[in-house]
């Protein structure tokens, strides 16, 4: 699914950026926020600095996107977490109504789209065209570096006429315990807000 993006991202504290002091993305991708999919809401998961089990779920606020049913249920679930200071759950996840930025893609632990037809659908790869304004079909795919940074040398060597059809791929683990927990939480929230229909 294609997701909508716009320039004008803002930095958010508390995100673990220890391994990336500066974004390696080309200038045209910097300060780009991701708002929503063509028929879904978009979420990215970040690790809280200095923690192995605390995470932040970021999605665009109501001023940027159309609200969705599953999005609202996830907001209800994870914004409530912020009130529960004492909890012994193995994974802590809080929601922040700030759109994820492409600048931070190397810091994402995972990402997904949410909609009433698909509930929570984890994303296994994000494809960023070298030419951020390109609408051409992508035919050449380059892998991001091992540290999840933009492969500057490889993309620099792509011939000018092929830049609009070449992209960098970022891969994510869709079966991680964290992504399974989010999918299960969405299902539980839907069940909790559903009413059984009885036949007469």
Residue pairs with C-beta under 8 A, 6 or more apart in sequence:
1 37
1 38
1 39
1 40
1 113
2 37
2 38
3 34
3 35
3 36
3 37
3 38
3 42
3 113
4 34
4 35
4 36
4 37
4 38
5 32
5 33
5 34
5 35
5 102
6 32
6 33
6 35
7 31
7 32
7 33
8 31
8 33
9 31
9 32
9 33
9 99
9 101
9 102
9 103
10 98
10 101
12 58
12 96
12 98
14 48
14 49
14 56
15 46
15 47
15 48
15 49
15 56
15 104
15 107
16 46
16 47
16 48
16 49
16 50
16 51
16 107
17 49
17 104
17 107
18 49
19 106
19 147
20 106
20 107
20 147
20 148
20 149
23 30
23 103
23 104
23 106
23 150
24 106
24 145
24 149
24 150
24 152
25 102
25 103
25 105
25 150
26 130
26 132
26 150
26 152
26 155
28 131
28 132
28 133
29 102
29 103
29 128
29 132
30 102
30 103
31 101
31 103
32 101
32 102
32 103
32 132
33 60
33 64
33 99
33 100
33 101
33 102
34 42
34 44
34 60
34 99
34 100
34 101
34 102
35 42
35 60
35 64
35 65
35 99
36 42
36 60
36 64
36 65
36 66
37 113
37 115
39 115
40 68
40 113
40 114
40 115
40 118
40 121
41 59
41 60
41 65
41 68
41 70
41 71
41 113
41 114
41 115
42 59
42 60
42 100
42 111
42 112
42 113
43 57
43 58
43 59
43 74
43 100
43 111
43 112
43 113
43 114
44 57
44 58
44 59
44 100
44 104
44 108
44 110
44 111
45 55
45 56
45 57
45 58
45 93
45 108
45 109
45 110
45 111
45 178
45 179
45 182
46 55
46 56
46 58
46 100
46 104
46 107
46 108
46 109
47 54
47 55
47 56
47 107
47 109
48 54
48 55
48 56
48 92
51 92
53 90
53 91
53 92
54 92
54 93
54 94
55 91
55 92
55 93
55 94
55 109
55 178
56 93
56 94
56 95
56 96
57 74
57 78
57 93
57 94
57 95
57 96
57 182
58 95
58 96
58 97
58 98
58 99
58 100
59 65
59 71
59 75
59 95
59 97
59 99
59 100
60 97
60 98
60 99
61 97
61 98
61 99
62 97
64 99
65 71
68 114
68 115
68 116
69 116
70 114
70 115
70 116
70 119
70 120
70 186
70 190
71 114
73 186
73 189
73 190
73 193
74 95
74 114
74 120
74 182
74 185
74 186
74 189
75 95
75 97
76 189
77 185
77 186
77 189
78 93
78 94
78 95
78 185
79 94
79 95
81 87
81 92
81 93
81 94
81 95
82 94
82 95
90 177
91 177
91 178
91 181
93 178
93 181
93 182
100 108
100 111
102 128
105 126
105 128
105 148
105 170
106 144
106 147
106 148
106 149
106 170
107 148
108 170
108 172
109 172
109 176
109 178
110 122
110 123
110 172
110 173
110 174
110 176
110 178
110 179
111 122
111 123
111 126
111 172
112 120
112 121
112 122
112 123
112 179
112 182
113 120
113 121
113 123
114 120
114 121
114 186
115 121
119 183
119 186
119 187
119 190
120 182
120 183
120 186
122 172
122 174
122 175
122 179
122 182
122 183
123 172
123 174
124 171
124 172
124 173
124 174
125 169
125 170
125 171
125 172
126 169
126 170
126 172
127 138
127 141
127 167
127 168
127 169
127 170
128 167
128 168
128 170
129 136
129 138
129 164
129 166
129 167
130 155
130 158
130 163
130 164
130 166
130 167
130 168
131 163
131 164
134 163
134 164
134 165
136 164
136 165
137 165
138 165
138 166
138 167
139 165
139 166
140 158
140 162
140 165
140 166
140 167
141 166
141 167
141 168
141 169
142 151
142 154
142 155
142 158
142 166
142 167
142 168
142 169
143 151
143 168
143 169
143 171
144 150
144 151
144 168
144 169
144 170
144 171
145 151
148 170
150 168
151 168
155 166
155 168
158 166
173 179
